[in-house]
Amino acid sequence: MIDLYFAETPNGQKMKLFMEEAELPYRGVKVNLGKGEQFDPAFLKISPNNKIPAMVDHDPADGGEPVVLFESGAMLLYLAEKIGRFIPTDIRGRAEVLKWLFWQVGGLGPMAGQAGHFLVYAPEPVPYAVDRYVREVARLYGVLDRQLADKTWIAGDYSIADMACHPWIKPHASHGQKLDDFPHLKRWFEAVAERPAVIRAYGGVGDTYAGRKNISEEERRILFGQSATTTGA
Protein backbone atom coordinates (compact mmCIF):
# COMPACT_ATOMS: atom_id res chain seq x y z
CA MET A 1 0.00 0.00 0.00
CA ILE A 2 1.12 3.54 -0.78
CA ASP A 3 0.12 6.58 1.26
CA LEU A 4 -0.18 9.51 -1.15
CA TYR A 5 -0.25 12.99 0.36
CA PHE A 6 -1.76 15.40 -2.14
CA ALA A 7 -3.89 18.44 -2.85
CA GLU A 8 -5.84 19.31 -6.00
CA THR A 9 -2.93 21.12 -7.64
CA PRO A 10 -1.19 20.14 -10.88
CA ASN A 11 1.61 18.37 -9.00
CA GLY A 12 -0.89 16.58 -6.78
CA GLN A 13 -3.00 15.58 -9.75
CA LYS A 14 -0.10 14.10 -11.68
CA MET A 15 0.48 11.58 -8.90
CA LYS A 16 -3.18 10.58 -8.75
CA LEU A 17 -3.02 10.18 -12.51
CA PHE A 18 -0.11 7.75 -12.22
CA MET A 19 -1.81 5.74 -9.49
CA GLU A 20 -4.92 5.34 -11.61
CA GLU A 21 -2.98 4.46 -14.77
CA ALA A 22 -0.91 1.88 -12.90
CA GLU A 23 -3.90 0.63 -10.90
CA LEU A 24 -1.78 0.71 -7.77
CA PRO A 25 -3.52 0.42 -4.40
CA TYR A 26 -3.08 3.66 -2.51
CA ARG A 27 -4.53 5.65 0.33
CA GLY A 28 -5.09 9.29 -0.56
CA VAL A 29 -4.37 11.74 2.25
CA LYS A 30 -5.55 15.21 1.31
CA VAL A 31 -3.47 18.05 2.73
CA ASN A 32 -5.32 21.34 3.26
CA LEU A 33 -2.70 23.86 2.18
CA GLY A 34 -4.80 26.93 3.03
CA LYS A 35 -5.04 25.77 6.63
CA GLY A 36 -1.33 25.06 6.88
CA GLU A 37 -1.52 21.28 7.23
CA GLN A 38 1.72 21.06 5.20
CA PHE A 39 3.52 22.35 8.30
CA ASP A 40 2.31 19.62 10.61
CA PRO A 41 5.38 17.98 12.21
CA ALA A 42 4.24 14.52 11.09
CA PHE A 43 3.97 15.71 7.48
CA LEU A 44 7.34 17.47 7.63
CA LYS A 45 8.97 14.15 8.47
CA ILE A 46 7.75 12.93 5.08
CA SER A 47 8.14 16.16 3.12
CA PRO A 48 10.73 18.46 4.74
CA ASN A 49 10.13 20.98 1.94
CA ASN A 50 6.56 21.37 3.26
CA LYS A 51 5.12 20.77 -0.21
CA ILE A 52 2.82 18.23 -1.76
CA PRO A 53 2.83 15.66 -3.20
CA ALA A 54 4.66 13.22 -0.96
CA MET A 55 4.34 9.49 -0.45
CA VAL A 56 5.21 6.52 1.70
CA ASP A 57 5.58 3.15 -0.02
CA HIS A 58 4.92 0.50 2.60
CA ASP A 59 5.73 -2.32 0.17
CA PRO A 60 9.04 -1.44 -1.54
CA ALA A 61 10.57 -3.81 -4.04
CA ASP A 62 13.42 -4.77 -1.69
CA GLY A 63 11.02 -5.80 1.06
CA GLY A 64 12.68 -3.44 3.53
CA GLU A 65 11.52 -0.45 5.51
CA PRO A 66 8.96 1.91 3.90
CA VAL A 67 10.36 4.25 1.26
CA VAL A 68 9.53 7.92 1.85
CA LEU A 69 9.59 10.36 -1.06
CA PHE A 70 8.79 13.95 -1.86
CA GLU A 71 9.17 15.81 -5.21
CA SER A 72 6.77 14.61 -7.89
CA GLY A 73 9.43 13.91 -10.50
CA ALA A 74 11.30 11.59 -8.13
CA MET A 75 8.03 9.92 -7.19
CA LEU A 76 7.02 9.29 -10.81
CA LEU A 77 10.42 7.85 -11.66
CA TYR A 78 10.49 5.65 -8.55
CA LEU A 79 7.04 4.23 -9.19
CA ALA A 80 7.59 3.68 -12.93
CA GLU A 81 10.77 1.75 -12.18
CA LYS A 82 9.07 -0.20 -9.40
CA ILE A 83 6.29 -1.53 -11.63
CA GLY A 84 8.30 -1.65 -14.86
CA ARG A 85 5.85 0.46 -16.82
CA PHE A 86 5.59 3.95 -18.31
CA ILE A 87 9.35 4.31 -18.80
CA PRO A 88 11.39 2.38 -21.37
CA THR A 89 14.15 0.03 -20.31
CA ASP A 90 16.42 0.73 -23.29
CA ILE A 91 18.93 3.51 -22.80
CA ARG A 92 17.69 5.80 -25.59
CA GLY A 93 14.00 5.47 -24.83
CA ARG A 94 14.66 6.00 -21.13
CA ALA A 95 16.75 9.09 -21.86
CA GLU A 96 13.96 10.53 -24.01
CA VAL A 97 11.40 10.16 -21.22
CA LEU A 98 13.75 11.51 -18.57
CA LYS A 99 14.63 14.68 -20.46
CA TRP A 100 10.94 15.57 -20.90
CA LEU A 101 10.15 14.68 -17.30
CA PHE A 102 12.92 16.99 -16.11
CA TRP A 103 11.79 19.64 -18.62
CA GLN A 104 8.42 19.64 -16.90
CA VAL A 105 9.65 19.75 -13.31
CA GLY A 106 12.37 22.31 -14.08
CA GLY A 107 10.59 24.52 -16.59
CA LEU A 108 6.92 24.07 -17.43
CA GLY A 109 5.76 23.63 -13.83
CA PRO A 110 7.68 26.51 -12.22
CA MET A 111 6.96 28.98 -15.03
CA ALA A 112 3.27 28.08 -15.29
CA GLY A 113 3.03 28.27 -11.51
CA GLN A 114 4.40 31.81 -11.52
CA ALA A 115 2.01 32.82 -14.31
CA GLY A 116 -0.87 31.40 -12.30
CA HIS A 117 0.28 33.17 -9.16
CA PHE A 118 0.44 36.63 -10.71
CA LEU A 119 -2.73 36.18 -12.76
CA VAL A 120 -4.83 34.56 -10.04
CA TYR A 121 -3.42 35.05 -6.54
CA ALA A 122 -1.49 38.34 -6.55
CA PRO A 123 -3.34 40.91 -4.41
CA GLU A 124 -2.86 43.56 -7.11
CA PRO A 125 -1.85 43.41 -10.80
CA VAL A 126 1.87 43.32 -11.53
CA PRO A 127 2.01 43.91 -15.32
CA TYR A 128 5.73 43.20 -15.75
CA ALA A 129 5.48 39.86 -13.92
CA VAL A 130 2.34 38.85 -15.81
CA ASP A 131 3.94 39.64 -19.16
CA ARG A 132 7.20 37.89 -18.23
CA TYR A 133 5.64 34.62 -17.14
CA VAL A 134 2.80 34.45 -19.66
CA ARG A 135 5.34 34.88 -22.46
CA GLU A 136 7.61 32.21 -21.03
CA VAL A 137 4.74 29.75 -20.66
CA ALA A 138 3.79 30.44 -24.28
CA ARG A 139 7.38 29.71 -25.30
CA LEU A 140 7.28 26.40 -23.42
CA TYR A 141 3.94 25.51 -24.98
CA GLY A 142 5.59 26.13 -28.34
CA VAL A 143 8.43 23.77 -27.47
CA LEU A 144 5.98 21.03 -26.57
CA ASP A 145 3.81 21.73 -29.61
CA ARG A 146 6.79 21.21 -31.91
CA GLN A 147 7.77 18.02 -30.07
CA LEU A 148 4.27 16.66 -30.66
CA ALA A 149 4.08 17.63 -34.33
CA ASP A 150 4.85 14.08 -35.46
CA LYS A 151 4.22 12.12 -32.25
CA THR A 152 1.14 10.76 -30.51
CA TRP A 153 2.81 11.01 -27.09
CA ILE A 154 5.62 13.23 -25.85
CA ALA A 155 8.47 10.70 -25.70
CA GLY A 156 7.39 7.77 -27.84
CA ASP A 157 4.96 5.51 -25.98
CA TYR A 158 2.64 6.94 -23.33
CA SER A 159 4.83 7.54 -20.29
CA ILE A 160 5.44 9.46 -17.08
CA ALA A 161 6.42 12.41 -19.29
CA ASP A 162 2.81 12.70 -20.47
CA MET A 163 1.50 12.24 -16.93
CA ALA A 164 3.80 14.96 -15.63
CA CYS A 165 2.92 17.52 -18.28
CA HIS A 166 -0.83 17.12 -18.70
CA PRO A 167 -1.91 18.54 -15.30
CA TRP A 168 0.21 21.63 -15.99
CA ILE A 169 -1.51 22.21 -19.35
CA LYS A 170 -4.95 21.73 -17.86
CA PRO A 171 -5.06 25.25 -16.32
CA HIS A 172 -4.01 26.84 -19.64
CA ALA A 173 -6.64 29.59 -19.50
CA SER A 174 -5.49 30.68 -16.05
CA HIS A 175 -1.93 30.74 -17.36
CA GLY A 176 -2.93 33.13 -20.13
CA GLN A 177 -2.79 30.55 -22.94
CA LYS A 178 -5.14 29.40 -25.71
CA LEU A 179 -4.75 25.80 -26.83
CA ASP A 180 -6.01 26.70 -30.31
CA ASP A 181 -2.67 28.47 -30.78
CA PHE A 182 -0.89 25.13 -30.34
CA PRO A 183 -2.71 22.53 -32.49
CA HIS A 184 -0.40 19.56 -31.84
CA LEU A 185 -0.40 20.25 -28.12
CA LYS A 186 -4.18 20.56 -28.15
CA ARG A 187 -4.60 17.21 -29.94
CA TRP A 188 -2.32 15.51 -27.39
CA PHE A 189 -4.02 17.24 -24.44
CA GLU A 190 -7.43 16.00 -25.53
CA ALA A 191 -6.12 12.47 -26.16
CA VAL A 192 -4.71 12.25 -22.63
CA ALA A 193 -7.90 13.69 -21.15
CA GLU A 194 -9.96 10.92 -22.77
CA ARG A 195 -8.05 8.10 -21.09
CA PRO A 196 -10.25 6.35 -18.49
CA ALA A 197 -7.55 6.49 -15.82
CA VAL A 198 -7.14 10.22 -16.35
CA ILE A 199 -10.87 10.77 -16.03
CA ARG A 200 -10.84 8.82 -12.76
CA ALA A 201 -7.83 10.70 -11.46
CA TYR A 202 -9.28 14.15 -12.05
CA GLY A 203 -12.63 13.09 -10.67
CA GLY A 204 -14.42 16.11 -12.07
CA VAL A 205 -11.84 18.60 -10.76
CA GLY A 206 -11.54 21.44 -13.24
CA ASP A 207 -8.98 24.21 -13.57
CA THR A 208 -7.65 24.57 -10.03
CA TYR A 209 -6.65 28.16 -10.79
CA ALA A 210 -9.98 29.11 -12.42
CA GLY A 211 -11.12 32.60 -11.56
CA ARG A 212 -9.29 35.18 -9.51
CA LYS A 213 -8.94 33.92 -5.94
CA ASN A 214 -10.09 36.12 -3.11
CA ILE A 215 -8.19 34.51 -0.28
CA SER A 216 -7.89 35.79 3.26
CA GLU A 217 -4.76 37.45 4.57
CA GLU A 218 -4.21 34.46 6.83
CA GLU A 219 -4.39 32.07 3.88
CA ARG A 220 -2.04 34.35 1.93
CA ARG A 221 0.45 34.33 4.81
CA ILE A 222 0.32 30.54 5.04
CA LEU A 223 0.58 29.92 1.29
CA PHE A 224 3.01 32.62 0.25
CA GLY A 225 4.55 34.21 3.35
CA GLN A 226 7.14 31.62 4.29
CA SER A 227 10.85 32.39 4.71
CA ALA A 228 14.10 30.56 5.43
CA THR A 229 13.33 30.53 9.14
CA THR A 230 9.74 29.33 8.86
CA THR A 231 9.04 26.06 10.64
CA GLY A 232 5.26 26.17 10.76
CA ALA A 233 2.12 27.96 9.67
Secondary structure, DSSP 8 states (H G I E B T S, - for coil): -EEEEE-SSHHHHHHHHHHHHHT--EEEEE--GGGTGGG-HHHHHH-TT--S-EEEESS-TTSSS-EEEESHHHHHHHHHHHHT-SS-SSHHHHHHHHHHHHHIIIIIHHHHHHHHIIIII-SS--HHHHHHHHHHHHHHHHHHHHHTTT-SBTTBSS-HHHHHHHHHHTTGGGGT--GGG-HHHHHHHHHHHTSHHHHHHHTT---TT-S-----HHHHHHHH---TT----
